[in-house]
Amino acid sequence: MTISILMENKPGALMRVTGLISQRGYNIESLTVARTLDPTLSRMTLMVDVESRLRGLVIKQMNRLVNVLQAADLTDAPAVMREMVLLRVRATQENRTAILKESEIFGARVVDSSVEGFALEATGAPEKMEEFIAVMETYGEIEVTRSGMVAVSLEAKKLRLAPPIPKSQPETVGQA
């Protein structure tokens, strides 16, 4: 299940969300969270192992949490989902050209190069990143770091938040 959450950027907000997931006995497979354009808000993307019949209940429980403004299930919804992989591969002199060609096929770019090998950056769907890692393993010793899933809904609906409360104009003394 892929969950997208818009939440207040406050201490304890992340703990409340992860606490709800762990209390229910679900496993978080991926968690990514960062501030939005509005510094008071954060967007969180969670990949959670939940039975399909319980997905609606999980979203309902998320939406009740303090600091959560909106939780949405993106599992079957139109959405773009991506993950970044940073991969270091040791390369013999004979393999260097092949590694660079394979990297190009996967849209990866070289972020560092040394006599020992390459550091590569790739972004894409999780299945594509799994393939990229598997291909690079054939060239020898690798080290992998993954970002976790980030997702954005492609649905036309907008976030429905109450408009900001207008600040009252300061009253001037002596006006009639």
Number of C-alpha atoms within 10 A of each C-alpha: 17 24 21 23 22 21 25 20 19 11 9 11 17 17 10 16 21 15 12 15 19 12 8 10 11 14 13 15 13 17 17 16 18 13 15 14 9 9 10 11 18 21 22 22 24 24 20 17 16 17 9 10 8 9 19 12 11 19 17 13 14 22 19 12 16 13 20 21 18 19 22 20 17 22 15 8 12 12 13 13 17 18 20 19 21 19 21 22 22 21 21 14 10 8 13 17 12 13 22 15 12 14 19 13 10 17 13 23 16 16 12 11 12 9 10 12 19 21 19 20 20 21 19 19 14 17 10 15 20 12 12 22 18 11 15 21 14 10 16 12 12 17 13 12 11 16 14 18 22 24 19 14 16 11 10 7 7 7 9 8 8 6 6 6 6 6 6 6 6 6 7 7 6 5 5 4
